């Protein structure tokens, strides 16, 4: 599990950068709506990537998930 930690950190950081700074290459009227709709799944994936990183804190399963969701959001 320790070997996957750098990969999880890189994945979480990459997804966060994509959500914050990424833009869809279209200026059609559906572009902004699609960009807004992509935030929910992106933050859900970021939450799932953060859970294994926060697990060593010794919190319970629900507390770890809630903390990961708070950090992601």
C-alpha positions in Angstrom: 0.0 0.0 0.0 2.9 2.4 0.7 4.2 2.1 -2.9 0.9 3.4 -4.3 0.9 6.5 -2.1 3.0 8.6 -4.5 0.7 7.6 -7.4 -2.4 8.5 -5.4 -0.9 11.9 -4.5 0.0 12.5 -8.1 -3.5 11.5 -9.3 -5.2 13.7 -6.7 -3.0 16.6 -7.5 -3.5 16.2 -11.3 -7.2 15.9 -11.0 -7.4 18.9 -8.8 -5.3 21.0 -11.2 -7.5 19.8 -14.1 -10.7 20.8 -12.3 -9.3 24.2 -11.2 -7.4 25.3 -14.3 -8.8 23.0 -17.1 -11.1 24.4 -19.7 -13.2 22.7 -22.4 -12.0 23.7 -25.9 -15.4 24.9 -27.0 -17.3 28.2 -26.6 -20.6 26.7 -27.9 -23.5 27.3 -25.6 -23.2 23.8 -24.1 -19.5 24.2 -23.2 -20.0 26.0 -19.8 -22.8 23.6 -18.9 -20.6 20.6 -19.6 -17.7 22.1 -17.6 -20.0 22.8 -14.6 -21.4 19.2 -14.8 -17.9 17.7 -14.8 -17.1 19.2 -11.3 -19.3 16.8 -9.4 -17.7 13.6 -10.8 -14.2 15.1 -10.6 -14.6 15.9 -6.9 -16.0 12.5 -6.2 -13.0 10.9 -7.8 -10.7 13.2 -5.9 -12.5 12.2 -2.7 -11.9 8.5 -3.6 -8.2 9.2 -4.2 -7.8 11.0 -0.9 -9.4 8.3 1.3 -6.3 6.0 1.2 -4.1 8.9 1.9 -6.1 9.9 5.0 -6.6 6.3 6.3 -3.3 6.4 8.3 -4.8 9.1 10.5 -6.6 6.3 12.4 -10.1 7.7 12.0 -13.1 5.4 11.4 -14.2 4.7 7.8 -17.0 7.2 7.8 -14.9 10.0 9.4 -12.1 9.3 6.8 -14.6 9.6 3.9 -16.2 12.8 5.3 -12.7 14.3 5.8 -11.7 13.4 2.3 -14.9 14.9 0.9 -14.3 18.1 2.9 -10.7 18.4 1.7 -11.8 17.7 -1.9 -14.5 20.3 -1.8 
